[in-house]
Amino acid sequence: MPFVSNLPKNTPYPFVTAEPDPITVVRYLRASDYLAFGAIAAGFPSAFFLLGRAALLQVPMYATLGFAAIYINSLMRFWGWKENAIEAKQFAHDSANGTLRPAWWNWQ
């Protein structure tokens, strides 16, 4: 059973793949995703520090939140809900060359 079994057929952008593995999702991150991750991971704890409400737990918590945000953003591009011309072209190239491997490829 696929992870996302009921994807709609009318996405606004080309559909790339339904179940990209986490390594593929991270490989296809854009520079804007890294910038958003840095802004979330450093911005929120810095703001709390400036307000005098800093806590040590905030740094890993917001780093995890930032990673989740950019991961979901990248998934939306794979599923065709956001502009994905770069990902579609790179995925087609990787699939044709055989450089795209399934997630279980390196598992022992």
Secondary structure, DSSP 4 states (H G I P E B T S, - for coil): --SS----S--SS----S---HHHHHHT--HHHHHHHHHHHHHHHHHHHHTT---TTHHHHHHHHHHHHHHHHHHHHHHTSS--HHHHHHHHHHHHHT----GGGG--
